[in-house]
Amino acid sequence: MITMSLYAWKLTVPTRLPYEKTGTLDELEAYLDASGLAGASPARPLIERTRLLQSEKG
């Protein structure tokens, strides 16, 4: 069985308008990588840690 989880996120940066979205971790990763935000790219380590924590919760 394949399970797809959706996440809600809001990014607030002083120099930009807030960005809110509901989507997959892949979509969040793509946004962070394209955002140009300092420390947000590459986003792969953040996404991998999130997936690891989810699998540990079971």
C-alpha distance matrix in Angstrom:
0.0 3.8 6.4 9.9 12.9 16.4 19.5 23.1 25.8 29.5 31.7 35.4 37.9 41.6 42.3 39.5 38.3 35.4 32.0 29.3 25.9 22.4 19.7 17.2 18.4 18.8 21.2 23.0 23.5 24.9 27.2 28.5 29.2 31.1 32.8 35.6 35.5 37.0 34.6 31.5 31.2 29.5 26.7 24.3 25.5 25.0 21.4 20.7 22.4 20.4 17.0 18.7 19.9 16.6 15.1 18.4 18.1 14.9
3.8 0.0 3.8 6.6 9.9 13.3 16.4 20.0 22.6 26.3 28.2 32.0 34.4 38.1 38.7 35.9 34.8 31.9 28.5 25.9 22.5 19.1 16.2 13.6 14.8 15.1 17.4 19.3 19.8 21.2 23.5 24.8 25.5 27.3 29.1 31.9 31.9 33.5 31.2 28.0 27.7 26.1 23.3 21.1 22.5 21.9 18.3 17.9 19.9 17.7 14.5 16.7 18.1 14.9 13.9 17.5 17.4 14.7
6.4 3.8 0.0 3.8 6.5 10.0 13.1 16.7 19.4 23.1 25.3 29.0 31.6 35.3 36.1 33.4 32.0 29.0 25.7 23.0 19.6 16.1 13.6 11.2 12.6 13.7 15.7 17.2 18.2 19.9 21.7 22.9 24.1 26.0 27.3 30.2 29.9 31.6 29.3 26.1 26.2 25.0 21.8 20.0 21.3 20.1 16.5 16.6 18.1 15.5 12.7 15.2 16.0 12.5 12.3 15.9 15.1 12.9
9.9 6.6 3.8 0.0 3.8 6.7 10.0 13.5 16.2 19.8 22.0 25.7 28.3 32.0 32.7 29.8 28.4 25.5 22.1 19.4 15.9 12.6 9.8 7.6 9.6 10.8 12.2 13.8 15.2 16.7 18.2 19.8 21.1 22.7 23.9 27.0 26.7 28.7 26.7 23.3 23.5 22.6 19.3 18.0 19.6 18.1 14.5 15.5 17.1 14.1 12.0 15.2 15.8 12.5 13.4 16.9 16.0 14.6
12.9 9.9 6.5 3.8 0.0 3.8 6.6 10.2 13.0 16.7 19.1 22.7 25.5 29.2 30.2 27.4 25.9 22.7 19.6 16.7 13.6 10.1 8.1 6.3 8.1 10.5 11.5 12.2 14.1 16.1 17.0 18.1 20.1 21.8 22.4 25.4 24.7 26.6 24.6 21.4 22.2 21.5 18.0 17.2 18.4 16.3 13.0 14.4 15.4 12.0 10.7 14.0 13.8 10.6 12.4 15.5 14.2 13.6
16.4 13.3 10.0 6.7 3.8 0.0 3.8 6.9 9.9 13.5 16.2 19.7 22.7 26.2 27.2 24.2 22.5 19.3 16.2 13.2 10.0 6.4 5.0 5.0 7.5 10.1 9.8 10.3 13.0 14.7 14.8 16.3 18.7 19.9 20.1 23.4 22.6 24.8 23.3 19.9 21.0 20.9 17.3 17.3 18.7 16.2 13.3 15.6 16.3 12.8 12.5 16.0 15.5 12.7 15.2 18.0 16.5 16.5
19.5 16.4 13.1 10.0 6.6 3.8 0.0 3.8 6.4 10.2 12.8 16.3 19.4 22.9 24.1 21.4 19.8 16.4 13.5 10.6 8.1 5.4 5.4 6.0 7.2 10.4 9.7 8.8 11.9 13.9 13.4 14.3 17.2 18.5 18.1 21.2 19.9 22.1 20.5 17.3 19.0 19.2 15.5 16.2 17.2 14.1 11.9 14.7 14.8 11.2 12.1 15.4 14.4 12.3 15.5 17.7 16.2 17.0
23.1 20.0 16.7 13.5 10.2 6.9 3.8 0.0 3.8 7.0 10.3 13.5 16.8 20.1 21.5 18.7 16.8 13.2 10.7 7.4 5.8 4.2 6.6 8.7 9.8 12.7 11.0 9.5 13.1 14.8 13.2 14.1 17.5 18.2 17.2 20.3 18.8 21.2 20.2 17.1 19.3 20.0 16.5 17.9 18.9 15.5 14.0 17.2 17.0 13.6 15.2 18.3 16.9 15.3 18.7 20.6 18.9 20.1
25.8 22.6 19.4 16.2 13.0 9.9 6.4 3.8 0.0 3.8 6.6 9.9 13.1 16.6 18.0 15.4 13.9 10.3 8.0 5.7 5.6 6.4 8.4 10.1 10.1 12.8 10.9 8.3 11.7 13.4 11.2 11.5 15.2 15.9 14.3 17.2 15.4 17.7 16.9 14.0 16.6 17.7 14.4 16.5 17.3 13.8 13.1 16.6 16.2 13.3 15.6 18.5 17.2 16.4 19.9 21.5 20.2 21.9
29.5 26.3 23.1 19.8 16.7 13.5 10.2 7.0 3.8 0.0 3.8 6.5 9.9 13.1 14.7 12.2 10.5 6.8 5.5 4.3 6.6 8.9 11.3 13.4 13.3 15.5 13.1 10.4 13.4 14.7 11.7 11.8 15.5 15.7 13.4 16.0 13.9 16.4 16.2 13.8 16.7 18.4 15.5 18.2 19.0 15.5 15.5 19.2 18.6 16.1 18.7 21.5 20.1 19.7 23.3 24.6 23.3 25.3
31.7 28.2 25.3 22.0 19.1 16.2 12.8 10.3 6.6 3.8 0.0 3.8 6.5 10.1 11.5 9.3 8.7 5.6 5.2 6.5 9.0 11.8 13.5 15.1 14.2 15.9 13.6 10.5 12.7 13.8 10.5 9.7 13.4 13.6 10.6 12.8 10.4 12.8 13.1 11.0 14.1 16.2 13.9 17.1 17.8 14.5 15.3 18.9 18.4 16.6 19.5 22.0 20.9 21.1 24.6 25.8 25.0 27.2
35.4 32.0 29.0 25.7 22.7 19.7 16.3 13.5 9.9 6.5 3.8 0.0 3.8 6.7 8.8 7.3 7.0 4.6 6.7 8.8 12.1 15.1 17.1 18.8 17.9 19.5 17.2 14.1 16.1 17.0 13.5 12.4 15.8 15.6 12.1 13.6 10.8 12.9 13.9 12.7 16.0 18.4 16.6 20.0 20.4 17.3 18.5 22.1 21.3 19.7 22.8 25.1 23.8 24.3 27.8 28.7 27.8 30.3
37.9 34.4 31.6 28.3 25.5 22.7 19.4 16.8 13.1 9.9 6.5 3.8 0.0 3.8 5.6 5.4 7.1 6.7 8.9 11.9 14.9 18.1 19.7 21.1 19.9 21.0 18.8 15.7 16.9 17.5 14.0 12.5 15.3 14.8 11.1 11.6 8.7 10.5 12.4 11.8 15.0 17.6 16.6 20.3 20.7 18.0 19.7 23.1 22.5 21.4 24.6 26.7 25.7 26.6 29.9 30.8 30.3 32.8
41.6 38.1 35.3 32.0 29.2 26.2 22.9 20.1 16.6 13.1 10.1 6.7 3.8 0.0 3.8 5.7 7.8 8.7 11.7 14.7 18.1 21.4 23.2 24.8 23.7 24.8 22.4 19.4 20.6 21.0 17.5 16.0 18.5 17.7 13.9 13.9 11.2 12.5 14.9 15.0 18.0 20.8 20.1 23.8 24.1 21.5 23.4 26.7 26.0 25.0 28.3 30.3 29.1 30.1 33.5 34.2 33.7 36.3
42.3 38.7 36.1 32.7 30.2 27.2 24.1 21.5 18.0 14.7 11.5 8.8 5.6 3.8 0.0 3.8 7.1 9.4 11.9 15.5 18.5 22.1 23.6 25.2 24.2 24.7 22.1 19.6 20.5 20.2 16.7 15.5 17.5 16.1 12.4 12.1 10.4 12.2 15.2 15.1 17.5 20.3 20.1 23.9 24.7 22.5 24.2 27.6 27.3 26.5 29.5 31.7 31.0 31.8 35.1 36.0 35.7 38.1
39.5 35.9 33.4 29.8 27.4 24.2 21.4 18.7 15.4 12.2 9.3 7.3 5.4 5.7 3.8 0.0 3.8 6.3 8.5 12.2 15.2 18.8 20.4 22.4 21.7 22.2 19.3 17.0 18.4 17.8 14.1 13.7 16.0 14.2 10.6 11.5 10.2 13.0 15.6 14.6 16.9 19.6 19.0 22.7 23.9 21.5 22.6 26.2 26.2 25.0 27.8 30.3 29.7 30.1 33.4 34.7 34.2 36.3
38.3 34.8 32.0 28.4 25.9 22.5 19.8 16.8 13.9 10.5 8.7 7.0 7.1 7.8 7.1 3.8 0.0 3.8 6.4 9.7 13.0 16.7 18.8 21.2 21.2 21.9 18.7 16.7 18.8 18.2 14.4 14.7 17.4 15.6 12.3 14.0 12.9 15.9 18.1 16.5 18.9 21.4 20.2 23.8 25.1 22.4 23.1 26.8 26.8 25.1 27.7 30.5 29.6 29.6 33.0 34.4 33.5 35.5
35.4 31.9 29.0 25.5 22.7 19.3 16.4 13.2 10.3 6.8 5.6 4.6 6.7 8.7 9.4 6.3 3.8 0.0 3.8 6.5 10.1 13.7 16.0 18.5 18.5 19.7 16.6 14.4 16.9 16.9 13.2 13.4 16.7 15.5 12.3 14.6 12.8 15.8 17.2 15.3 18.1 20.4 18.6 21.9 23.0 20.0 20.5 24.3 24.0 22.0 24.7 27.4 26.3 26.2 29.7 31.1 30.0 32.0
32.0 28.5 25.7 22.1 19.6 16.2 13.5 10.7 8.0 5.5 5.2 6.7 8.9 11.7 11.9 8.5 6.4 3.8 0.0 3.8 6.7 10.4 12.5 15.0 15.2 16.2 13.0 11.1 13.9 13.7 10.1 11.1 14.4 13.2 10.7 13.7 12.5 15.8 16.7 14.1 16.5 18.5 16.4 19.5 21.0 18.1 18.0 21.8 22.0 19.8 22.2 25.2 24.4 23.9 27.3 29.0 28.0 29.7
29.3 25.9 23.0 19.4 16.7 13.2 10.6 7.4 5.7 4.3 6.5 8.8 11.9 14.7 15.5 12.2 9.7 6.5 3.8 0.0 3.8 7.2 9.9 12.9 13.8 15.3 12.2 10.6 14.0 14.3 11.2 12.5 16.0 15.3 13.4 16.6 15.4 18.4 18.8 15.9 18.3 19.9 17.2 19.8 21.3 18.1 17.5 21.2 21.3 18.6 20.7 23.8 22.8 21.9 25.3 27.1 25.7 27.2
25.9 22.5 19.6 15.9 13.6 10.0 8.1 5.8 5.6 6.6 9.0 12.1 14.9 18.1 18.5 15.2 13.0 10.1 6.7 3.8 0.0 3.8 6.3 9.6 11.1 12.6 9.4 8.7 12.4 12.6 10.2 12.2 15.4 15.0 13.9 17.5 16.7 19.8 19.7 16.4 18.2 19.4 16.5 18.5 20.4 17.3 16.0 19.6 20.1 17.2 18.7 22.1 21.4 20.0 23.2 25.4 24.1 25.1
22.4 19.1 16.1 12.6 10.1 6.4 5.4 4.2 6.4 8.9 11.8 15.1 18.1 21.4 22.1 18.8 16.7 13.7 10.4 7.2 3.8 0.0 3.8 7.3 9.6 11.5 9.1 8.9 12.6 13.3 11.9 14.0 16.9 17.1 16.6 20.1 19.3 22.2 21.5 18.1 19.7 20.4 17.1 18.4 20.2 17.2 15.2 18.5 19.1 15.8 16.7 20.3 19.5 17.6 20.6 23.0 21.5 22.2
19.7 16.2 13.6 9.8 8.1 5.0 5.4 6.6 8.4 11.3 13.5 17.1 19.7 23.2 23.6 20.4 18.8 16.0 12.5 9.9 6.3 3.8 0.0 3.8 6.8 8.1 6.1 7.1 10.4 11.0 10.6 12.9 15.2 15.7 16.0 19.6 19.2 21.9 21.0 17.3 18.3 18.5 15.3 16.1 18.2 15.7 13.1 16.2 17.4 14.3 14.6 18.3 18.2 16.2 18.7 21.5 20.5 20.8
17.2 13.6 11.2 7.6 6.3 5.0 6.0 8.7 10.1 13.4 15.1 18.8 21.1 24.8 25.2 22.4 21.2 18.5 15.0 12.9 9.6 7.3 3.8 0.0 3.8 5.3 5.2 6.4 8.7 10.0 10.8 12.5 14.4 15.6 16.5 19.7 19.4 21.7 20.2 16.6 17.1 16.7 13.5 13.4 15.6 13.5 10.4 13.0 14.7 11.8 11.4 15.2 15.7 13.6 15.8 18.8 18.3 18.4
18.4 14.8 12.6 9.6 8.1 7.5 7.2 9.8 10.1 13.3 14.2 17.9 19.9 23.7 24.2 21.7 21.2 18.5 15.2 13.8 11.1 9.6 6.8 3.8 0.0 3.8 5.4 5.0 6.1 8.6 9.8 10.4 12.1 14.2 15.0 17.7 17.3 19.1 17.2 13.7 14.2 13.6 10.1 9.9 11.8 9.8 6.6 9.4 11.2 8.7 8.7 12.4 13.2 11.8 14.0 16.9 16.9 17.4
18.8 15.1 13.7 10.8 10.5 10.1 10.4 12.7 12.8 15.5 15.9 19.5 21.0 24.8 24.7 22.2 21.9 19.7 16.2 15.3 12.6 11.5 8.1 5.3 3.8 0.0 3.8 5.4 5.1 6.2 8.7 9.9 10.5 12.3 14.1 16.8 17.1 19.1 17.5 13.9 13.4 12.5 9.8 9.2 12.2 11.2 8.0 10.5 13.2 11.5 10.9 14.5 16.0 14.8 16.4 19.5 19.9 20.1
21.2 17.4 15.7 12.2 11.5 9.8 9.7 11.0 10.9 13.1 13.6 17.2 18.8 22.4 22.1 19.3 18.7 16.6 13.0 12.2 9.4 9.1 6.1 5.2 5.4 3.8 0.0 3.8 5.4 5.1 6.2 8.6 9.9 10.7 12.0 15.2 15.7 18.3 17.4 13.6 13.5 13.4 10.8 11.5 14.5 12.9 10.4 13.5 15.7 13.7 13.8 17.5 18.4 17.2 19.3 22.2 22.2 22.6
23.0 19.3 17.2 13.8 12.2 10.3 8.8 9.5 8.3 10.4 10.5 14.1 15.7 19.4 19.6 17.0 16.7 14.4 11.1 10.6 8.7 8.9 7.1 6.4 5.0 5.4 3.8 0.0 3.8 5.5 5.1 6.1 8.5 9.9 10.3 13.3 13.0 15.4 14.2 10.5 11.2 11.5 8.5 10.0 12.4 10.1 8.3 12.0 13.5 11.5 12.7 16.1 16.5 15.9 18.4 20.9 20.9 21.9
23.5 19.8 18.2 15.2 14.1 13.0 11.9 13.1 11.7 13.4 12.7 16.1 16.9 20.6 20.5 18.4 18.8 16.9 13.9 14.0 12.4 12.6 10.4 8.7 6.1 5.1 5.4 3.8 0.0 3.8 5.5 5.2 6.1 8.6 9.8 12.1 12.2 14.1 12.6 8.9 8.6 8.2 5.4 6.6 9.6 8.4 6.7 10.0 12.1 11.2 12.1 15.1 16.3 16.2 18.3 20.7 21.4 22.3
24.9 21.2 19.9 16.7 16.1 14.7 13.9 14.8 13.4 14.7 13.8 17.0 17.5 21.0 20.2 17.8 18.2 16.9 13.7 14.3 12.6 13.3 11.0 10.0 8.6 6.2 5.1 5.5 3.8 0.0 3.8 5.5 5.2 6.2 8.5 11.1 12.3 14.8 14.1 10.4 9.4 9.4 7.9 9.3 12.7 12.0 10.4 13.4 15.8 14.9 15.5 18.7 20.0 19.7 21.6 24.2 24.8 25.6
27.2 23.5 21.7 18.2 17.0 14.8 13.4 13.2 11.2 11.7 10.5 13.5 14.0 17.5 16.7 14.1 14.4 13.2 10.1 11.2 10.2 11.9 10.6 10.8 9.8 8.7 6.2 5.1 5.5 3.8 0.0 3.8 5.5 5.2 5.8 9.2 10.0 13.0 13.0 9.3 9.4 10.5 8.9 11.4 14.2 12.7 11.9 15.3 17.1 15.8 17.1 20.3 21.0 20.8 23.2 25.5 25.8 26.9
28.5 24.8 22.9 19.8 18.1 16.3 14.3 14.1 11.5 11.8 9.7 12.4 12.5 16.0 15.5 13.7 14.7 13.4 11.1 12.5 12.2 14.0 12.9 12.5 10.4 9.9 8.6 6.1 5.2 5.5 3.8 0.0 3.8 5.5 5.0 7.3 7.2 9.7 9.3 5.5 6.1 7.6 6.1 9.4 11.6 10.0 10.3 13.7 14.9 14.3 16.2 18.8 19.5 19.9 22.4 24.3 24.8 26.3
29.2 25.5 24.1 21.1 20.1 18.7 17.2 17.5 15.2 15.5 13.4 15.8 15.3 18.5 17.5 16.0 17.4 16.7 14.4 16.0 15.4 16.9 15.2 14.4 12.1 10.5 9.9 8.5 6.1 5.2 5.5 3.8 0.0 3.8 5.7 6.8 8.2 10.1 9.8 6.6 4.8 5.7 5.9 8.6 11.4 11.2 11.3 14.0 16.0 16.0 17.4 19.8 21.1 21.7 23.6 25.7 26.7 28.0
31.1 27.3 26.0 22.7 21.8 19.9 18.5 18.2 15.9 15.7 13.6 15.6 14.8 17.7 16.1 14.2 15.6 15.5 13.2 15.3 15.0 17.1 15.7 15.6 14.2 12.3 10.7 9.9 8.6 6.2 5.2 5.5 3.8 0.0 3.8 5.8 8.3 11.2 12.0 9.1 7.8 9.2 9.7 12.4 15.2 14.7 14.6 17.6 19.5 19.2 20.5 23.2 24.4 24.7 26.8 29.0 29.7 30.9
32.8 29.1 27.3 23.9 22.4 20.1 18.1 17.2 14.3 13.4 10.6 12.1 11.1 13.9 12.4 10.6 12.3 12.3 10.7 13.4 13.9 16.6 16.0 16.5 15.0 14.1 12.0 10.3 9.8 8.5 5.8 5.0 5.7 3.8 0.0 3.8 5.3 8.8 10.3 7.7 8.0 10.3 10.3 13.7 15.9 14.7 15.3 18.5 19.8 19.2 21.2 23.8 24.4 24.9 27.4 29.3 29.7 31.3
35.6 31.9 30.2 27.0 25.4 23.4 21.2 20.3 17.2 16.0 12.8 13.6 11.6 13.9 12.1 11.5 14.0 14.6 13.7 16.6 17.5 20.1 19.6 19.7 17.7 16.8 15.2 13.3 12.1 11.1 9.2 7.3 6.8 5.8 3.8 0.0 3.8 6.4 8.7 7.3 7.2 9.8 10.9 14.4 16.1 15.4 16.7 19.6 20.7 20.8 22.9 25.1 25.8 26.8 29.1 30.8 31.5 33.3
35.5 31.9 29.9 26.7 24.7 22.6 19.9 18.8 15.4 13.9 10.4 10.8 8.7 11.2 10.4 10.2 12.9 12.8 12.5 15.4 16.7 19.3 19.2 19.4 17.3 17.1 15.7 13.0 12.2 12.3 10.0 7.2 8.2 8.3 5.3 3.8 0.0 3.8 6.2 5.4 7.1 10.0 10.4 14.2 15.1 13.9 15.7 18.7 19.1 19.1 21.7 23.7 23.9 25.1 27.8 29.0 29.6 31.7
37.0 33.5 31.6 28.7 26.6 24.8 22.1 21.2 17.7 16.4 12.8 12.9 10.5 12.5 12.2 13.0 15.9 15.8 15.8 18.4 19.8 22.2 21.9 21.7 19.1 19.1 18.3 15.4 14.1 14.8 13.0 9.7 10.1 11.2 8.8 6.4 3.8 0.0 3.8 5.5 7.2 9.8 10.8 14.3 14.5 13.6 16.2 18.7 18.7 19.4 22.2 23.6 23.8 25.6 28.0 28.9 29.7 32.1
34.6 31.2 29.3 26.7 24.6 23.3 20.5 20.2 16.9 16.2 13.1 13.9 12.4 14.9 15.2 15.6 18.1 17.2 16.7 18.8 19.7 21.5 21.0 20.2 17.2 17.5 17.4 14.2 12.6 14.1 13.0 9.3 9.8 12.0 10.3 8.7 6.2 3.8 0.0 3.8 5.7 7.7 8.4 11.6 11.1 10.3 13.3 15.4 15.2 16.2 19.1 20.1 20.5 22.5 24.8 25.5 26.5 28.9
31.5 28.0 26.1 23.3 21.4 19.9 17.3 17.1 14.0 13.8 11.0 12.7 11.8 15.0 15.1 14.6 16.5 15.3 14.1 15.9 16.4 18.1 17.3 16.6 13.7 13.9 13.6 10.5 8.9 10.4 9.3 5.5 6.6 9.1 7.7 7.3 5.4 5.5 3.8 0.0 3.8 6.0 5.6 9.3 9.8 8.6 10.8 13.5 13.8 14.2 16.8 18.5 19.0 20.4 22.8 24.0 24.9 27.0
31.2 27.7 26.2 23.5 22.2 21.0 19.0 19.3 16.6 16.7 14.1 16.0 15.0 18.0 17.5 16.9 18.9 18.1 16.5 18.3 18.2 19.7 18.3 17.1 14.2 13.4 13.5 11.2 8.6 9.4 9.4 6.1 4.8 7.8 8.0 7.2 7.1 7.2 5.7 3.8 0.0 2.9 4.7 7.8 9.2 9.4 11.0 13.2 14.4 15.3 17.2 18.9 20.1 21.5 23.4 24.8 26.2 27.9
29.5 26.1 25.0 22.6 21.5 20.9 19.2 20.0 17.7 18.4 16.2 18.4 17.6 20.8 20.3 19.6 21.4 20.4 18.5 19.9 19.4 20.4 18.5 16.7 13.6 12.5 13.4 11.5 8.2 9.4 10.5 7.6 5.7 9.2 10.3 9.8 10.0 9.8 7.7 6.0 2.9 0.0 3.8 5.6 7.3 8.5 9.8 11.3 13.0 14.3 15.8 17.2 18.9 20.3 21.8 23.4 25.0 26.5
26.7 23.3 21.8 19.3 18.0 17.3 15.5 16.5 14.4 15.5 13.9 16.6 16.6 20.1 20.1 19.0 20.2 18.6 16.4 17.2 16.5 17.1 15.3 13.5 10.1 9.8 10.8 8.5 5.4 7.9 8.9 6.1 5.9 9.7 10.3 10.9 10.4 10.8 8.4 5.6 4.7 3.8 0.0 3.8 5.7 5.4 6.3 8.7 10.3 10.9 12.6 14.4 15.8 16.9 18.8 20.4 21.8 23.3
24.3 21.1 20.0 18.0 17.2 17.3 16.2 17.9 16.5 18.2 17.1 20.0 20.3 23.8 23.9 22.7 23.8 21.9 19.5 19.8 18.5 18.4 16.1 13.4 9.9 9.2 11.5 10.0 6.6 9.3 11.4 9.4 8.6 12.4 13.7 14.4 14.2 14.3 11.6 9.3 7.8 5.6 3.8 0.0 3.9 5.5 5.1 6.0 8.6 9.9 10.5 12.1 14.2 15.3 16.5 18.4 20.2 21.3
25.5 22.5 21.3 19.6 18.4 18.7 17.2 18.9 17.3 19.0 17.8 20.4 20.7 24.1 24.7 23.9 25.1 23.0 21.0 21.3 20.4 20.2 18.2 15.6 11.8 12.2 14.5 12.4 9.6 12.7 14.2 11.6 11.4 15.2 15.9 16.1 15.1 14.5 11.1 9.8 9.2 7.3 5.7 3.9 0.0 3.8 5.5 5.1 6.2 8.6 9.9 10.4 12.3 14.3 15.4 16.5 18.6 20.2
25.0 21.9 20.1 18.1 16.3 16.2 14.1 15.5 13.8 15.5 14.5 17.3 18.0 21.5 22.5 21.5 22.4 20.0 18.1 18.1 17.3 17.2 15.7 13.5 9.8 11.2 12.9 10.1 8.4 12.0 12.7 10.0 11.2 14.7 14.7 15.4 13.9 13.6 10.3 8.6 9.4 8.5 5.4 5.5 3.8 0.0 3.8 5.5 5.2 6.3 8.8 9.9 10.7 12.5 14.5 15.6 16.9 18.9
21.4 18.3 16.5 14.5 13.0 13.3 11.9 14.0 13.1 15.5 15.3 18.5 19.7 23.4 24.2 22.6 23.1 20.5 18.0 17.5 16.0 15.2 13.1 10.4 6.6 8.0 10.4 8.3 6.7 10.4 11.9 10.3 11.3 14.6 15.3 16.7 15.7 16.2 13.3 10.8 11.0 9.8 6.3 5.1 5.5 3.8 0.0 3.8 5.5 5.1 6.3 8.6 10.0 10.7 12.5 14.4 15.6 17.0
20.7 17.9 16.6 15.5 14.4 15.6 14.7 17.2 16.6 19.2 18.9 22.1 23.1 26.7 27.6 26.2 26.8 24.3 21.8 21.2 19.6 18.5 16.2 13.0 9.4 10.5 13.5 12.0 10.0 13.4 15.3 13.7 14.0 17.6 18.5 19.6 18.7 18.7 15.4 13.5 13.2 11.3 8.7 6.0 5.1 5.5 3.8 0.0 3.8 5.4 5.1 6.1 8.7 9.9 10.6 12.4 14.4 15.5
22.4 19.9 18.1 17.1 15.4 16.3 14.8 17.0 16.2 18.6 18.4 21.3 22.5 26.0 27.3 26.2 26.8 24.0 22.0 21.3 20.1 19.1 17.4 14.7 11.2 13.2 15.7 13.5 12.1 15.8 17.1 14.9 16.0 19.5 19.8 20.7 19.1 18.7 15.2 13.8 14.4 13.0 10.3 8.6 6.2 5.2 5.5 3.8 0.0 3.8 5.4 5.0 6.1 8.6 9.9 10.6 12.5 14.4
20.4 17.7 15.5 14.1 12.0 12.8 11.2 13.6 13.3 16.1 16.6 19.7 21.4 25.0 26.5 25.0 25.1 22.0 19.8 18.6 17.2 15.8 14.3 11.8 8.7 11.5 13.7 11.5 11.2 14.9 15.8 14.3 16.0 19.2 19.2 20.8 19.1 19.4 16.2 14.2 15.3 14.3 10.9 9.9 8.6 6.3 5.1 5.4 3.8 0.0 3.8 5.4 5.2 6.3 8.8 10.1 10.9 12.8
17.0 14.5 12.7 12.0 10.7 12.5 12.1 15.2 15.6 18.7 19.5 22.8 24.6 28.3 29.5 27.8 27.7 24.7 22.2 20.7 18.7 16.7 14.6 11.4 8.7 10.9 13.8 12.7 12.1 15.5 17.1 16.2 17.4 20.5 21.2 22.9 21.7 22.2 19.1 16.8 17.2 15.8 12.6 10.5 9.9 8.8 6.3 5.1 5.4 3.8 0.0 3.8 5.5 5.1 6.3 8.7 10.0 10.8
18.7 16.7 15.2 15.2 14.0 16.0 15.4 18.3 18.5 21.5 22.0 25.1 26.7 30.3 31.7 30.3 30.5 27.4 25.2 23.8 22.1 20.3 18.3 15.2 12.4 14.5 17.5 16.1 15.1 18.7 20.3 18.8 19.8 23.2 23.8 25.1 23.7 23.6 20.1 18.5 18.9 17.2 14.4 12.1 10.4 9.9 8.6 6.1 5.0 5.4 3.8 0.0 3.8 5.4 5.2 6.3 8.8 10.0
19.9 18.1 16.0 15.8 13.8 15.5 14.4 16.9 17.2 20.1 20.9 23.8 25.7 29.1 31.0 29.7 29.6 26.3 24.4 22.8 21.4 19.5 18.2 15.7 13.2 16.0 18.4 16.5 16.3 20.0 21.0 19.5 21.1 24.4 24.4 25.8 23.9 23.8 20.5 19.0 20.1 18.9 15.8 14.2 12.3 10.7 10.0 8.7 6.1 5.2 5.5 3.8 0.0 3.8 5.5 5.1 6.4 8.9
16.6 14.9 12.5 12.5 10.6 12.7 12.3 15.3 16.4 19.7 21.1 24.3 26.6 30.1 31.8 30.1 29.6 26.2 23.9 21.9 20.0 17.6 16.2 13.6 11.8 14.8 17.2 15.9 16.2 19.7 20.8 19.9 21.7 24.7 24.9 26.8 25.1 25.6 22.5 20.4 21.5 20.3 16.9 15.3 14.3 12.5 10.7 9.9 8.6 6.3 5.1 5.4 3.8 0.0 3.8 5.4 5.2 6.6
15.1 13.9 12.3 13.4 12.4 15.2 15.5 18.7 19.9 23.3 24.6 27.8 29.9 33.5 35.1 33.4 33.0 29.7 27.3 25.3 23.2 20.6 18.7 15.8 14.0 16.4 19.3 18.4 18.3 21.6 23.2 22.4 23.6 26.8 27.4 29.1 27.8 28.0 24.8 22.8 23.4 21.8 18.8 16.5 15.4 14.5 12.5 10.6 9.9 8.8 6.3 5.2 5.5 3.8 0.0 3.8 5.4 5.1
18.4 17.5 15.9 16.9 15.5 18.0 17.7 20.6 21.5 24.6 25.8 28.7 30.8 34.2 36.0 34.7 34.4 31.1 29.0 27.1 25.4 23.0 21.5 18.8 16.9 19.5 22.2 20.9 20.7 24.2 25.5 24.3 25.7 29.0 29.3 30.8 29.0 28.9 25.5 24.0 24.8 23.4 20.4 18.4 16.5 15.6 14.4 12.4 10.6 10.1 8.7 6.3 5.1 5.4 3.8 0.0 3.8 5.2
18.1 17.4 15.1 16.0 14.2 16.5 16.2 18.9 20.2 23.3 25.0 27.8 30.3 33.7 35.7 34.2 33.5 30.0 28.0 25.7 24.1 21.5 20.5 18.3 16.9 19.9 22.2 20.9 21.4 24.8 25.8 24.8 26.7 29.7 29.7 31.5 29.6 29.7 26.5 24.9 26.2 25.0 21.8 20.2 18.6 16.9 15.6 14.4 12.5 10.9 10.0 8.8 6.4 5.2 5.4 3.8 0.0 3.8
14.9 14.7 12.9 14.6 13.6 16.5 17.0 20.1 21.9 25.3 27.2 30.3 32.8 36.3 38.1 36.3 35.5 32.0 29.7 27.2 25.1 22.2 20.8 18.4 17.4 20.1 22.6 21.9 22.3 25.6 26.9 26.3 28.0 30.9 31.3 33.3 31.7 32.1 28.9 27.0 27.9 26.5 23.3 21.3 20.2 18.9 17.0 15.5 14.4 12.8 10.8 10.0 8.9 6.6 5.1 5.2 3.8 0.0
